[in-house]
Amino acid sequence: MLIYALILRPILTYASPVWAHCTPTTMDILESSQSSILRTIVKAHWYMRTADIRNSLNFPTLKQFIKKIAKNFYNKIDISTNRTIQTIEKYTPINNNQLLHTPREILLD
């Protein structure tokens, strides 16, 4: 489990605050990858539910984990003392059904 938490999960979630508001299909593919990895690590049988495996290991879903990372990332940006980051215009995401989504919309889910 340590190898997964320290090596594999960071690979799956690399730059996730930016792409976190991806399509549900893409998120399902990533969740499936995490499930396969966890099943392999614990040598789970086919009849064991993925949610039960995740709960027994105290691992959140990938979407929950990415949302936590995104919240921390955007909170750090908002309080940053870096001049370059301060010059970037701040915006608050609006929850509407537009085709164009912004990265901070993950905070609204």
N, CA, C and O atoms as a GROMACS GRO file, in nm:
protein
  436
    1MET      N    1   0.082  -0.119   0.000
    1MET     CA    2   0.000   0.000   0.000
    1MET      C    3   0.086   0.126   0.000
    1MET      O    4   0.049   0.228  -0.057
    2LEU      N    5   0.200   0.117   0.064
    2LEU     CA    6   0.289   0.231   0.069
    2LEU      C    7   0.338   0.268  -0.071
    2LEU      O    8   0.348   0.386  -0.105
    3ILE      N    9   0.369   0.166  -0.151
    3ILE     CA   10   0.414   0.192  -0.289
    3ILE      C   11   0.304   0.262  -0.367
    3ILE      O   12   0.332   0.356  -0.442
    4TYR      N   13   0.180   0.218  -0.350
    4TYR     CA   14   0.069   0.282  -0.421
    4TYR      C   15   0.055   0.427  -0.376
    4TYR      O   16   0.045   0.518  -0.459
    5ALA      N   17   0.054   0.450  -0.245
    5ALA     CA   18   0.031   0.584  -0.192
    5ALA      C   19   0.145   0.680  -0.226
    5ALA      O   20   0.122   0.799  -0.247
    6LEU      N   21   0.267   0.629  -0.230
    6LEU     CA   22   0.382   0.717  -0.253
    6LEU      C   23   0.426   0.728  -0.398
    6LEU      O   24   0.488   0.828  -0.436
    7ILE      N   25   0.396   0.628  -0.480
    7ILE     CA   26   0.445   0.629  -0.618
    7ILE      C   27   0.332   0.631  -0.720
    7ILE      O   28   0.330   0.718  -0.808
    8LEU      N   29   0.240   0.537  -0.712
    8LEU     CA   30   0.139   0.523  -0.817
    8LEU      C   31   0.030   0.630  -0.812
    8LEU      O   32  -0.008   0.684  -0.916
    9ARG      N   33  -0.022   0.661  -0.693
    9ARG     CA   34  -0.128   0.762  -0.685
    9ARG      C   35  -0.080   0.899  -0.730
    9ARG      O   36  -0.154   0.969  -0.799
   10PRO      N   37   0.042   0.942  -0.694
   10PRO     CA   38   0.089   1.071  -0.748
   10PRO      C   39   0.099   1.072  -0.901
   10PRO      O   40   0.078   1.176  -0.964
   11ILE      N   41   0.130   0.958  -0.960
   11ILE     CA   42   0.133   0.951  -1.107
   11ILE      C   43  -0.008   0.968  -1.163
   11ILE      O   44  -0.028   1.039  -1.261
   12LEU      N   45  -0.106   0.902  -1.102
   12LEU     CA   46  -0.245   0.913  -1.148
   12LEU      C   47  -0.301   1.054  -1.130
   12LEU      O   48  -0.385   1.098  -1.208
   13THR      N   49  -0.255   1.124  -1.028
   13THR     CA   50  -0.314   1.254  -0.997
   13THR      C   51  -0.223   1.372  -1.035
   13THR      O   52  -0.246   1.484  -0.989
   14TYR      N   53  -0.123   1.349  -1.116
   14TYR     CA   54  -0.029   1.455  -1.155
   14TYR      C   55  -0.105   1.572  -1.219
   14TYR      O   56  -0.181   1.551  -1.314
   15ALA      N   57  -0.085   1.692  -1.170
   15ALA     CA   58  -0.148   1.815  -1.220
   15ALA      C   59  -0.300   1.809  -1.213
   15ALA      O   60  -0.369   1.876  -1.291
   16SER      N   61  -0.353   1.731  -1.122
   16SER     CA   62  -0.499   1.712  -1.115
   16SER      C   63  -0.580   1.838  -1.085
   16SER      O   64  -0.694   1.845  -1.130
   17PRO      N   65  -0.529   1.938  -1.012
   17PRO     CA   66  -0.613   2.057  -0.994
   17PRO      C   67  -0.650   2.124  -1.127
   17PRO      O   68  -0.754   2.190  -1.136
   18VAL      N   69  -0.567   2.108  -1.227
   18VAL     CA   70  -0.593   2.170  -1.357
   18VAL      C   71  -0.694   2.089  -1.438
   18VAL      O   72  -0.785   2.145  -1.498
   19TRP      N   73  -0.679   1.958  -1.439
   19TRP     CA   74  -0.767   1.874  -1.522
   19TRP      C   75  -0.876   1.805  -1.441
   19TRP      O   76  -0.943   1.715  -1.493
   20ALA      N   77  -0.895   1.844  -1.318
   20ALA     CA   78  -0.990   1.775  -1.230
   20ALA      C   79  -1.134   1.779  -1.279
   20ALA      O   80  -1.212   1.689  -1.250
   21HIS      N   81  -1.170   1.882  -1.353
   21HIS     CA   82  -1.307   1.891  -1.402
   21HIS      C   83  -1.315   1.828  -1.541
   21HIS      O   84  -1.366   1.888  -1.636
   22CYS      N   85  -1.264   1.707  -1.551
   22CYS     CA   86  -1.265   1.635  -1.678
   22CYS      C   87  -1.400   1.567  -1.698
   22CYS      O   88  -1.488   1.575  -1.613
   23THR      N   89  -1.415   1.501  -1.810
   23THR     CA   90  -1.542   1.434  -1.839
   23THR      C   91  -1.562   1.317  -1.743
   23THR      O   92  -1.465   1.259  -1.693
   24PRO      N   93  -1.686   1.283  -1.716
   24PRO     CA   94  -1.713   1.168  -1.629
   24PRO      C   95  -1.652   1.038  -1.683
   24PRO      O   96  -1.610   0.952  -1.605
   25THR      N   97  -1.647   1.023  -1.814
   25THR     CA   98  -1.587   0.903  -1.873
   25THR      C   99  -1.439   0.894  -1.839
   25THR      O  100  -1.389   0.786  -1.806
   26THR      N  101  -1.369   1.006  -1.848
   26THR     CA  102  -1.226   1.008  -1.815
   26THR      C  103  -1.206   0.976  -1.668
   26THR      O  104  -1.114   0.901  -1.632
   27MET      N  105  -1.290   1.033  -1.582
   27MET     CA  106  -1.278   1.005  -1.438
   27MET      C  107  -1.306   0.858  -1.410
   27MET      O  108  -1.243   0.798  -1.323
   28ASP      N  109  -1.402   0.800  -1.481
   28ASP     CA  110  -1.432   0.658  -1.464
   28ASP      C  111  -1.312   0.571  -1.501
   28ASP      O  112  -1.285   0.471  -1.435
   29ILE      N  113  -1.241   0.609  -1.607
   29ILE     CA  114  -1.121   0.535  -1.648
   29ILE      C  115  -1.016   0.541  -1.538
   29ILE      O  116  -0.953   0.440  -1.506
   30LEU      N  117  -0.996   0.659  -1.480
   30LEU     CA  118  -0.898   0.674  -1.372
   30LEU      C  119  -0.940   0.596  -1.248
   30LEU      O  120  -0.857   0.532  -1.183
   31GLU      N  121  -1.069   0.602  -1.214
   31GLU     CA  122  -1.120   0.526  -1.099
   31GLU      C  123  -1.100   0.376  -1.121
   31GLU      O  124  -1.064   0.303  -1.029
   32SER      N  125  -1.124   0.333  -1.244
   32SER     CA  126  -1.105   0.192  -1.277
   32SER      C  127  -0.959   0.151  -1.261
   32SER      O  128  -0.929   0.042  -1.213
   33SER      N  129  -0.869   0.240  -1.302
   33SER     CA  130  -0.725   0.212  -1.286
   33SER      C  131  -0.690   0.197  -1.138
   33SER      O  132  -0.618   0.104  -1.100
   34GLN      N  133  -0.741   0.288  -1.056
   34GLN     CA  134  -0.714   0.280  -0.912
   34GLN      C  135  -0.771   0.150  -0.856
   34GLN      O  136  -0.706   0.084  -0.775
   35SER      N  137  -0.891   0.114  -0.896
   35SER     CA  138  -0.954  -0.008  -0.846
   35SER      C  139  -0.872  -0.131  -0.883
   35SER      O  140  -0.852  -0.220  -0.800
   36SER      N  141  -0.824  -0.135  -1.006
   36SER     CA  142  -0.743  -0.249  -1.050
   36SER      C  143  -0.614  -0.259  -0.970
   36SER      O  144  -0.572  -0.368  -0.931
   37ILE      N  145  -0.552  -0.145  -0.947
   37ILE     CA  146  -0.427  -0.144  -0.870
   37ILE      C  147  -0.452  -0.192  -0.727
   37ILE      O  148  -0.377  -0.275  -0.676
   38LEU      N  149  -0.557  -0.141  -0.664
   38LEU     CA  150  -0.587  -0.182  -0.526
   38LEU      C  151  -0.622  -0.330  -0.518
   38LEU      O  152  -0.580  -0.399  -0.426
   39ARG      N  153  -0.699  -0.380  -0.615
   39ARG     CA  154  -0.734  -0.523  -0.618
   39ARG      C  155  -0.609  -0.610  -0.630
   39ARG      O  156  -0.598  -0.713  -0.565
   40THR      N  157  -0.516  -0.566  -0.715
   40THR     CA  158  -0.393  -0.642  -0.734
   40THR      C  159  -0.309  -0.643  -0.607
   40THR      O  160  -0.254  -0.746  -0.569
   41ILE      N  161  -0.299  -0.528  -0.543
   41ILE     CA  162  -0.218  -0.518  -0.422
   41ILE      C  163  -0.269  -0.607  -0.311
   41ILE      O  164  -0.191  -0.676  -0.245
   42VAL      N  165  -0.402  -0.608  -0.289
   42VAL     CA  166  -0.457  -0.686  -0.178
   42VAL      C  167  -0.497  -0.828  -0.220
   42VAL      O  168  -0.546  -0.905  -0.138
   43LYS      N  169  -0.476  -0.861  -0.347
   43LYS     CA  170  -0.510  -0.994  -0.401
   43LYS      C  171  -0.657  -1.027  -0.374
   43LYS      O  172  -0.690  -1.135  -0.324
   44ALA      N  173  -0.744  -0.931  -0.407
   44ALA     CA  174  -0.887  -0.947  -0.383
   44ALA      C  175  -0.949  -1.042  -0.484
   44ALA      O  176  -0.908  -1.046  -0.600
   45HIS      N  177  -1.048  -1.116  -0.441
   45HIS     CA  178  -1.122  -1.206  -0.529
   45HIS      C  179  -1.220  -1.125  -0.613
   45HIS      O  180  -1.252  -1.010  -0.580
   46TRP      N  181  -1.269  -1.184  -0.720
   46TRP     CA  182  -1.356  -1.114  -0.814
   46TRP      C  183  -1.489  -1.073  -0.750
   46TRP      O  184  -1.551  -0.976  -0.795
   47TYR      N  185  -1.533  -1.143  -0.649
   47TYR     CA  186  -1.663  -1.114  -0.589
   47TYR      C  187  -1.658  -1.004  -0.483
   47TYR      O  188  -1.762  -0.965  -0.430
   48MET      N  189  -1.540  -0.954  -0.452
   48MET     CA  190  -1.528  -0.847  -0.352
   48MET      C  191  -1.558  -0.712  -0.417
   48MET      O  192  -1.506  -0.681  -0.524
   49ARG      N  193  -1.641  -0.634  -0.352
   49ARG     CA  194  -1.677  -0.503  -0.405
   49ARG      C  195  -1.561  -0.406  -0.391
   49ARG      O  196  -1.490  -0.406  -0.290
   50THR      N  197  -1.543  -0.324  -0.493
   50THR     CA  198  -1.435  -0.226  -0.492
   50THR      C  199  -1.452  -0.127  -0.377
   50THR      O  200  -1.354  -0.091  -0.312
   51ALA      N  201  -1.574  -0.084  -0.352
   51ALA     CA  202  -1.598   0.011  -0.243
   51ALA      C  203  -1.558  -0.049  -0.108
   51ALA      O  204  -1.504   0.021  -0.022
   52ASP      N  205  -1.584  -0.178  -0.090
   52ASP     CA  206  -1.546  -0.244   0.036
   52ASP      C  207  -1.394  -0.251   0.050
   52ASP      O  208  -1.340  -0.231   0.159
   53ILE      N  209  -1.326  -0.279  -0.060
   53ILE     CA  210  -1.179  -0.283  -0.057
   53ILE      C  211  -1.124  -0.146  -0.020
   53ILE      O  212  -1.039  -0.134   0.068
   54ARG      N  213  -1.175  -0.042  -0.087
   54ARG     CA  214  -1.130   0.094  -0.062
   54ARG      C  215  -1.158   0.136   0.082
   54ARG      O  216  -1.073   0.197   0.147
   55ASN      N  217  -1.276   0.104   0.132
   55ASN     CA  218  -1.312   0.141   0.270
   55ASN      C  219  -1.226   0.068   0.373
   55ASN      O  220  -1.186   0.128   0.473
   56SER      N  221  -1.198  -0.058   0.350
   56SER     CA  222  -1.115  -0.133   0.445
   56SER      C  223  -0.972  -0.081   0.448
   56SER      O  224  -0.903  -0.094   0.549
   57LEU      N  225  -0.927  -0.024   0.337
   57LEU     CA  226  -0.792   0.032   0.330
   57LEU      C  227  -0.788   0.180   0.367
   57LEU      O  228  -0.680   0.240   0.370
   58ASN      N  229  -0.904   0.238   0.393
   58ASN     CA  230  -0.916   0.382   0.424
   58ASN      C  231  -0.864   0.470   0.310
   58ASN      O  232  -0.797   0.570   0.335
   59PHE      N  233  -0.896   0.431   0.187
   59PHE     CA  234  -0.860   0.510   0.070
   59PHE      C  235  -0.985   0.577   0.016
   59PHE      O  236  -1.087   0.511  -0.004
   60PRO      N  237  -0.979   0.708  -0.009
   60PRO     CA  238  -1.095   0.774  -0.071
   60PRO      C  239  -1.101   0.739  -0.219
   60PRO      O  240  -1.006   0.685  -0.276
   61THR      N  241  -1.214   0.771  -0.282
   61THR     CA  242  -1.220   0.754  -0.426
   61THR      C  243  -1.122   0.853  -0.488
   61THR      O  244  -1.082   0.950  -0.424
   62LEU      N  245  -1.084   0.828  -0.611
   62LEU     CA  246  -0.989   0.917  -0.677
   62LEU      C  247  -1.048   1.057  -0.692
   62LEU      O  248  -0.977   1.156  -0.678
   63LYS      N  249  -1.178   1.065  -0.720
   63LYS     CA  250  -1.243   1.196  -0.734
   63LYS      C  251  -1.238   1.273  -0.602
   63LYS      O  252  -1.212   1.393  -0.602
   64GLN      N  253  -1.263   1.206  -0.491
   64GLN     CA  254  -1.256   1.272  -0.360
   64GLN      C  255  -1.114   1.319  -0.331
   64GLN      O  256  -1.093   1.430  -0.280
   65PHE      N  257  -1.016   1.235  -0.364
   65PHE     CA  258  -0.876   1.270  -0.340
   65PHE      C  259  -0.835   1.389  -0.426
   65PHE      O  260  -0.767   1.480  -0.378
   66ILE      N  261  -0.876   1.389  -0.552
   66ILE     CA  262  -0.842   1.498  -0.643
   66ILE      C  263  -0.909   1.628  -0.597
   66ILE      O  264  -0.848   1.735  -0.605
   67LYS      N  265  -1.031   1.619  -0.550
   67LYS     CA  266  -1.100   1.738  -0.500
   67LYS      C  267  -1.027   1.797  -0.380
   67LYS      O  268  -1.016   1.918  -0.366
   68LYS      N  269  -0.978   1.710  -0.292
   68LYS     CA  270  -0.901   1.756  -0.175
   68LYS      C  271  -0.772   1.826  -0.219
   68LYS      O  272  -0.738   1.931  -0.167
   69ILE      N  273  -0.702   1.767  -0.316
   69ILE     CA  274  -0.580   1.828  -0.368
   69ILE      C  275  -0.612   1.964  -0.430
   69ILE      O  276  -0.540   2.061  -0.407
   70ALA      N  277  -0.720   1.970  -0.509
   70ALA     CA  278  -0.757   2.095  -0.576
   70ALA      C  279  -0.790   2.204  -0.474
   70ALA      O  280  -0.749   2.319  -0.492
   71LYS      N  281  -0.864   2.170  -0.369
   71LYS     CA  282  -0.897   2.269  -0.265
   71LYS      C  283  -0.770   2.325  -0.203
   71LYS      O  284  -0.756   2.447  -0.187
   72ASN      N  285  -0.677   2.237  -0.167
   72ASN     CA  286  -0.551   2.282  -0.109
   72ASN      C  287  -0.474   2.370  -0.207
   72ASN      O  288  -0.419   2.473  -0.168
   73PHE      N  289  -0.469   2.329  -0.332
   73PHE     CA  290  -0.396   2.402  -0.436
   73PHE      C  291  -0.453   2.543  -0.453
   73PHE      O  292  -0.378   2.641  -0.451
   74TYR      N  293  -0.585   2.554  -0.470
   74TYR     CA  294  -0.646   2.686  -0.492
   74TYR      C  295  -0.643   2.772  -0.367
   74TYR      O  296  -0.635   2.894  -0.378
   75ASN      N  297  -0.650   2.713  -0.249
   75ASN     CA  298  -0.636   2.791  -0.126
   75ASN      C  299  -0.496   2.848  -0.114
   75ASN      O  300  -0.479   2.962  -0.072
   76LYS      N  301  -0.395   2.769  -0.151
   76LYS     CA  302  -0.257   2.818  -0.146
   76LYS      C  303  -0.234   2.929  -0.247
   76LYS      O  304  -0.161   3.024  -0.219
   77ILE      N  305  -0.296   2.918  -0.364
   77ILE     CA  306  -0.283   3.024  -0.464
   77ILE      C  307  -0.343   3.154  -0.412
   77ILE      O  308  -0.285   3.261  -0.428
   78ASP      N  309  -0.458   3.144  -0.349
   78ASP     CA  310  -0.528   3.264  -0.300
   78ASP      C  311  -0.450   3.338  -0.192
   78ASP      O  312  -0.461   3.460  -0.181
   79ILE      N  313  -0.371   3.266  -0.112
   79ILE     CA  314  -0.296   3.332  -0.004
   79ILE      C  315  -0.147   3.346  -0.035
   79ILE      O  316  -0.069   3.383   0.052
   80SER      N  317  -0.109   3.318  -0.158
   80SER     CA  318   0.032   3.324  -0.197
   80SER      C  319   0.084   3.468  -0.190
   80SER      O  320   0.012   3.563  -0.219
   81THR      N  321   0.212   3.481  -0.152
   81THR     CA  322   0.276   3.612  -0.149
   81THR      C  323   0.362   3.636  -0.272
   81THR      O  324   0.426   3.740  -0.284
   82ASN      N  325   0.364   3.542  -0.363
   82ASN     CA  326   0.441   3.556  -0.487
   82ASN      C  327   0.376   3.663  -0.574
   82ASN      O  328   0.256   3.658  -0.601
   83ARG      N  329   0.456   3.761  -0.619
   83ARG     CA  330   0.402   3.872  -0.698
   83ARG      C  331   0.340   3.826  -0.829
   83ARG      O  332   0.235   3.876  -0.869
   84THR      N  333   0.404   3.733  -0.894
   84THR     CA  334   0.352   3.685  -1.021
   84THR      C  335   0.216   3.619  -1.003
   84THR      O  336   0.125   3.642  -1.082
   85ILE      N  337   0.203   3.539  -0.901
   85ILE     CA  338   0.075   3.473  -0.875
   85ILE      C  339  -0.030   3.576  -0.834
   85ILE      O  340  -0.147   3.561  -0.869
   86GLN      N  341   0.010   3.679  -0.760
   86GLN     CA  342  -0.086   3.782  -0.718
   86GLN      C  343  -0.139   3.863  -0.837
   86GLN      O  344  -0.251   3.914  -0.830
   87THR      N  345  -0.061   3.875  -0.944
   87THR     CA  346  -0.107   3.952  -1.060
   87THR      C  347  -0.207   3.876  -1.146
   87THR      O  348  -0.276   3.936  -1.229
   88ILE      N  349  -0.217   3.746  -1.126
   88ILE     CA  350  -0.314   3.668  -1.202
   88ILE      C  351  -0.453   3.703  -1.151
   88ILE      O  352  -0.478   3.706  -1.031
   89GLU      N  353  -0.542   3.728  -1.244
   89GLU     CA  354  -0.679   3.766  -1.206
   89GLU      C  355  -0.748   3.650  -1.137
   89GLU      O  356  -0.748   3.537  -1.186
   90LYS      N  357  -0.808   3.678  -1.022
   90LYS     CA  358  -0.881   3.575  -0.949
   90LYS      C  359  -1.023   3.566  -1.004
   90LYS      O  360  -1.081   3.666  -1.046
   91TYR      N  361  -1.076   3.449  -1.003
   91TYR     CA  362  -1.214   3.432  -1.048
   91TYR      C  363  -1.284   3.332  -0.959
   91TYR      O  364  -1.222   3.245  -0.899
   92THR      N  365  -1.413   3.347  -0.952
   92THR     CA  366  -1.496   3.254  -0.878
   92THR      C  367  -1.578   3.176  -0.980
   92THR      O  368  -1.646   3.236  -1.062
   93PRO      N  369  -1.572   3.046  -0.975
   93PRO     CA  370  -1.648   2.968  -1.073
   93PRO      C  371  -1.799   2.983  -1.052
   93PRO      O  372  -1.847   2.994  -0.939
   94ILE      N  373  -1.869   2.983  -1.162
   94ILE     CA  374  -2.015   2.993  -1.159
   94ILE      C  375  -2.070   2.858  -1.199
   94ILE      O  376  -2.029   2.802  -1.300
   95ASN      N  377  -2.161   2.807  -1.122
   95ASN     CA  378  -2.216   2.675  -1.151
   95ASN      C  379  -2.331   2.688  -1.251
   95ASN      O  380  -2.447   2.702  -1.214
   96ASN      N  381  -2.295   2.682  -1.378
   96ASN     CA  382  -2.397   2.679  -1.482
   96ASN      C  383  -2.358   2.570  -1.582
   96ASN      O  384  -2.246   2.519  -1.578
   97ASN      N  385  -2.447   2.538  -1.668
   97ASN     CA  386  -2.424   2.425  -1.759
   97ASN      C  387  -2.366   2.470  -1.892
   97ASN      O  388  -2.421   2.439  -1.997
   98GLN      N  389  -2.257   2.542  -1.887
   98GLN     CA  390  -2.190   2.583  -2.010
   98GLN      C  391  -2.106   2.468  -2.062
   98GLN      O  392  -2.070   2.376  -1.988
   99LEU      N  393  -2.075   2.475  -2.190
   99LEU     CA  394  -1.987   2.374  -2.248
   99LEU      C  395  -1.842   2.397  -2.205
   99LEU      O  396  -1.764   2.302  -2.196
  100LEU      N  397  -1.807   2.522  -2.179
  100LEU     CA  398  -1.672   2.555  -2.139
  100LEU      C  399  -1.662   2.550  -1.987
  100LEU      O  400  -1.733   2.624  -1.917
  101HIS      N  401  -1.577   2.466  -1.936
  101HIS     CA  402  -1.561   2.452  -1.791
  101HIS      C  403  -1.425   2.506  -1.750
  101HIS      O  404  -1.330   2.505  -1.829
  102THR      N  405  -1.416   2.553  -1.627
  102THR     CA  406  -1.291   2.605  -1.575
  102THR      C  407  -1.240   2.513  -1.465
  102THR      O  408  -1.318   2.442  -1.402
  103PRO      N  409  -1.109   2.513  -1.442
  103PRO     CA  410  -1.052   2.420  -1.343
  103PRO      C  411  -1.110   2.433  -1.203
  103PRO      O  412  -1.125   2.332  -1.134
  104ARG      N  413  -1.142   2.553  -1.158
  104ARG     CA  414  -1.192   2.570  -1.022
  104ARG      C  415  -1.333   2.516  -1.002
  104ARG      O  416  -1.381   2.510  -0.889
  105GLU      N  417  -1.399   2.476  -1.108
  105GLU     CA  418  -1.535   2.423  -1.094
  105GLU      C  419  -1.538   2.293  -1.014
  105GLU      O  420  -1.644   2.252  -0.967
  106ILE      N  421  -1.425   2.228  -1.000
  106ILE     CA  422  -1.419   2.105  -0.919
  106ILE      C  423  -1.460   2.136  -0.775
  106ILE      O  424  -1.510   2.049  -0.704
  107LEU      N  425  -1.440   2.260  -0.732
  107LEU     CA  426  -1.474   2.298  -0.596
  107LEU      C  427  -1.625   2.308  -0.575
  107LEU      O  428  -1.672   2.308  -0.461
  108LEU      N  429  -1.701   2.316  -0.684
  108LEU     CA  430  -1.847   2.327  -0.674
  108LEU      C  431  -1.915   2.192  -0.664
  108LEU      O  432  -2.029   2.184  -0.618
  109ASP      N  433  -1.849   2.086  -0.707
  109ASP     CA  434  -1.911   1.952  -0.709
  109ASP      C  435  -1.937   1.900  -0.570
  109ASP      O  436  -1.988   1.790  -0.554
   0.00000   0.00000   0.00000
